[in-house]
């Protein structure tokens, strides 16, 4: 089956406002000032523990508090994971189109699986995905290629394409030896030209017309 797997945060959805709100509540409980939204946005991509670690470092908190503060962050985030989150323009239409064309559609994210599924249900996106792997589904997370490869394995993929927005996603695709489509408006911290990719786009309608070509490049590789 021809299969397209997507990252979530910064690729299909802009979840930074909700993540920032949870960080703000966590920091206020610790008597610290909230960090700017753009600072927190730059911390997203390597999973919740790394996100909280970066918040701790930026706020001058003690590193040994990481387990407790990670749990605190998750309690705030899971209470309202989609209150401020929005779907990027055109993303829903592309998912609907891929399903109508008979492609397998998967999701591979470093966000824990429970809030991932809650967000997808809240935003009416869950129905588009045939397989979902979160940051705690396996013992490893991106940029280790294992979670991404697990999604493709679950779908019995023959042609494969990964779509993401960040350095983590680019490295994951490269380590999995898969073509990578880079969503430019996402959360990356470096120039697009510094990331290995087969295709870059800033509008999901641009990706729609190139899916077959990108899938064919993986099959023929």
C-alpha atoms as one frame of an Amber mdcrd trajectory, in Angstrom:
protein
   0.000   0.000   0.000   1.250   3.490  -0.840   1.566   5.231   2.505   2.144
   8.764   3.744   3.078   9.277   7.400   2.875  12.689   9.047   4.432  14.329
  12.055   1.881  16.185  14.190   3.085  19.314  16.012   4.227  21.973  13.583
   3.185  19.831  10.616  -0.557  19.226  10.799  -1.383  21.350  13.822  -0.106
  24.448  15.582  -0.131  23.169  19.162   2.415  25.649  20.533  -0.209  27.883
  22.243  -1.535  24.981  24.337   1.964  23.722  25.128   2.947  27.239  26.116
  -0.123  27.562  28.357   0.776  24.326  30.189   4.379  25.525  30.612   3.093
  28.822  31.961   0.985  27.098  34.620   3.910  24.853  35.575   6.286  27.804
  35.933   3.835  29.932  37.901   3.479  27.096  40.395   7.258  27.230  40.803
   7.216  30.999  41.325   8.858  31.671  37.938   7.905  34.012  35.145   6.379
  32.434  32.026   8.573  32.147  28.974   7.617  33.819  25.670   5.532  31.753
  23.264   8.243  31.753  20.616  10.794  30.449  23.133   8.558  27.526  24.051
   7.782  26.922  20.374  11.518  26.499  19.727  11.650  23.784  22.425   9.082
  21.539  20.713  10.062  18.442  18.746  12.067  16.033  20.884   9.296  14.870
  23.202   7.891  16.087  26.510  10.885  15.287  28.782  13.244  17.253  26.518
  10.744  20.107  26.264  10.507  20.357  30.052  14.283  20.046  30.382  14.696
  23.045  28.080  12.099  25.004  30.049  13.938  24.181  33.275  17.237  25.399
  31.845  15.695  28.600  30.490  13.974  29.332  33.803  16.859  28.555  36.143
  15.121  25.658  37.860  16.950  22.665  39.292  17.642  19.872  36.817  16.907
  17.172  39.388  13.295  18.371  39.376  12.804  17.106  35.808  10.663  14.030
  36.679   8.323  16.036  38.930   8.045  18.987  36.576   7.453  16.700  33.591
   4.534  15.145  35.467   3.255  18.615  36.388   3.456  19.779  32.784   1.582
  16.716  31.545  -1.168  17.165  34.129  -1.753  20.717  32.906  -1.431  19.833
  29.233  -3.631  16.755  29.280  -6.378  18.719  31.050  -6.849  20.887  27.938
  -4.645  19.684  25.072  -6.578  21.337  22.246  -8.150  24.486  23.688  -5.886
  26.783  21.654  -4.590  24.325  19.032  -5.512  24.810  15.379  -5.187  22.708
  12.222  -2.925  24.236   9.589  -4.779  25.485   6.487  -5.199  22.764   3.878
  -4.024  19.907   6.114  -7.480  18.442   6.652  -8.258  18.601   2.930  -5.049
  16.756   2.072  -5.738  14.004   4.601  -9.239  13.593   3.199  -7.871  13.483
  -0.348  -5.219  10.881   0.461  -7.818   8.609   2.045 -10.112   9.027  -0.962
  -7.243   8.072  -3.278  -6.684   4.841  -1.337  -3.403   5.720   0.364  -2.511
   4.495   3.807  -2.160   7.431   6.195  -0.182   7.254   9.430   1.018   9.502
  12.219   4.385   9.460  13.994   4.866  12.026  16.747   7.024  12.495  19.833
   3.948  13.695  21.728   2.696  11.023  24.170   0.032   8.837  22.610  -2.831
   9.655  25.004  -2.870  13.437  24.432  -2.162  12.813  20.748  -5.344  10.791
  20.371  -7.312  13.263  22.502  -6.241  16.150  20.272  -7.036  14.216  17.099
 -10.509  13.407  18.427 -11.119  17.003  19.510 -10.090  18.327  16.094 -11.958
  15.556  14.205  -8.732  14.246  12.639  -8.442  10.774  14.164 -10.610   9.158
  11.484  -8.012   9.885   8.805  -5.242   7.786  10.379  -4.789   4.063   9.925
  -1.914   3.841  12.441  -0.597   6.140  15.171   2.696   5.922  17.066   3.348
   8.416  19.863   6.432   9.361  21.803   5.741   6.766  24.496   4.403   3.970
  22.265   7.901   2.481  21.995  10.916   2.845  24.271  12.574   4.976  21.582
  11.423   8.206  19.968  12.411  10.279  16.947  15.028  10.946  15.608  15.504
   7.225  16.177  13.813   5.780  13.059  12.128   2.914  14.947   8.810   4.703
  15.647   8.497   5.872  12.039   9.329   2.447  10.650   6.800   0.888  13.038
   4.000   2.945  11.482   4.933   1.860   7.975   5.202  -1.766   9.110   1.731
  -1.640  10.663   0.314  -0.447   7.350   2.189  -2.909   5.152   3.595  -0.014
   3.153   5.213  -0.547  -0.229   5.698   3.083  -1.262   6.606   5.359   1.662
   6.777   9.113   2.309   7.303  11.004   5.554   6.052  14.564   6.054   7.356
  16.771   8.863   8.571  20.217   9.769  11.735  20.069  11.837  15.335  18.999
  12.266  14.106  15.978  14.207  11.852  14.893  11.349  14.536  15.407   8.705
  17.030  13.317  10.666  14.435  10.610  11.300  13.640  10.285   7.593  17.321
  10.283   6.686  18.109   7.529   9.188  15.137   5.521   7.872  16.325   6.085
   4.276  12.976   7.569   3.262  11.987  10.579   1.144  11.084  13.551   3.325
   8.678  16.403   2.561   9.370  19.513   4.654   6.495  21.767   5.758   8.096
  25.208   5.813   5.767  27.103   8.225   6.471  24.611  11.041   8.748  24.654
  14.090  12.218  24.201  12.576  15.056  26.222  14.069  17.415  26.273  11.081
  17.171  27.268   7.432  15.301  24.833   5.193  18.395  24.484   3.026  20.279
  23.030   5.984  17.869  20.099   6.249  17.913  17.096   3.909  14.594  16.866
   2.089  13.142  15.698  -1.198  10.440  18.350  -1.305   9.614  21.575   0.560
   6.195  23.213   0.615   4.321  25.947   2.439   0.837  25.018   1.208  -0.631
  21.526   1.475  -2.088  21.824  -2.018   1.520  21.931  -3.270   2.235  18.583
  -1.626  -0.886  16.975  -3.076   0.408  17.084  -6.634   3.820  15.702  -5.694
   2.843  12.751  -3.501   2.943  10.190  -6.309   6.332  11.427  -7.541   7.804
  11.279  -4.043   6.380   7.838  -3.398   7.789   6.626  -6.713  11.230   7.925
  -5.765  11.196   5.741  -2.646  10.021   2.668  -4.518  12.718   3.016  -7.181
  15.526   3.785  -4.711
